[in-house]
Amino acid sequence: MEKNAKIYISGHKGMVGSAIIRTLRSKGYKNLIYRTSKELDLTNQLATKDFFQKESPDYVFLAAAKVGGIEANNKYRAQFLYENLMIQNNVIHQSYKYKVKKLLFLASSCIYPKFSEQPIKEEYLLSGKLEPTNEAYAIAKIAGIKMCETYNYQYGCNFISAMPTNLYGPNDNYDLKNSHVLPALLKKFHKAKMNKSDSVKVWGSGAPKREFLHVDDLADACYFIMQEYNGRVSLNIGTGEDITIKELAQLIRNITGFKGGIKWDLDKPDGTPRKLLDVSLIHKLGWHHKLNLKEGISQVYTEKFHSDN
C-alpha cells in the first residue's frame, strides 16, 4: 500500500478496526477514512454506495461486523445473520464497483466445522456441520469468504479473506451478557477480587481448548497480508497454540490476584470442544505473532482495570 493511498477501515470503533488504525498510523499512513455506524449504516445499500462514490478508497479493511459471545450468538441469530450479510454484501460489492485495489475481509475461525480435524487447515471449510450456537454468524462469514472468492474469479478483484482465531485486547467488549470468554473472565475475576468474593462461577466444564491472539498481533498480520500477499487462498491468523478454558481461568485468576476458588457451571454449554488453527501457511509467508498469552493478558488487565487497583 502506497503511503499516500486512501485507506478505508470499516468498524474503526471496534477492537479490530481500532487496532488496524493504530498499526497503520505507526507505519506512517495518514490518509485514513472511517465513519461511525451513525454516520454510515453499512447495512444500507444506497448509503454504502454513496460513501464509495464520494470517497473512492484505494484499499479497504472490512472489519465491521455484529459480534458477540455464545449467548449473544445464540439469542440474536437473525440479527447476526442479516446484519453481517448486509454489511459484507454492500462493502464488497461497492469495492468492486468503485475499483478498490485490494480488500481484506475479516472472517472468523467459527466458520469451521464443530468437530473439525485439529489443527484446522484453511481447506477444511465446509467439510462438516457447524457449532449450532453460532451457526448464523458463521454462515454469514462463510458467505463473505465465498463472495471474495467469486469476485476474484469473475471480476479479477484482489479481495482476500482472513480467519482470525479468538481475539482479545484494547476496546474489547466486557459486557458479561455479550462478551467472549477471555474478557468475561477478566471482568469476573477482577470484580470478585474487588468484592473479596469466595469464588467465581465459570460457564461449562473448563475442558474445551481455545487459541487466543492479541488484537495488535492481528492488526500486524492484516498489514502484512495487505503488503505481501496476493494469493487466492484465505488465510488463518493465530498463534498455533491453545489452552483449556480451565487453564485460562487459572491464568487469569493469577494475573488479577484473586485468591478465591473457581466453580464450574455444568448447566452452561461448552461450545466446540477444540478450535486450533493451522497457521503454517501464514508462517511460511513470513508472519508470526509477537505477544505470548500471559504477557498479553497482563498488559490488557493493567490497561483496562488499573484504575481500580
Secondary structure as UniProt FT lines:
FT   TURN            3..4
FT   STRAND          7..10
FT   TURN            11..13
FT   HELIX           15..26
FT   TURN            27..28
FT   STRAND          32..33
FT   TURN            37..39
FT   TURN            42..43
FT   HELIX           45..55
FT   STRAND          59..62
FT   HELIX           70..75
FT   HELIX           77..97
FT   TURN            98..99
FT   STRAND          102..106
FT   HELIX           109..111
FT   TURN            114..115
FT   HELIX           122..124
FT   TURN            125..126
FT   HELIX           132..134
FT   HELIX           135..155
FT   STRAND          159..164
FT   STRAND          166..168
FT   TURN            170..171
FT   TURN            176..178
FT   HELIX           181..195
FT   STRAND          199..203
FT   STRAND          209..210
FT   STRAND          212..214
FT   HELIX           215..228
FT   STRAND          235..237
FT   STRAND          243..244
FT   HELIX           245..256
FT   STRAND          261..265
FT   TURN            266..267
FT   STRAND          274..275
FT   HELIX           280..285
FT   HELIX           293..305
FT   HELIX           306..308
//
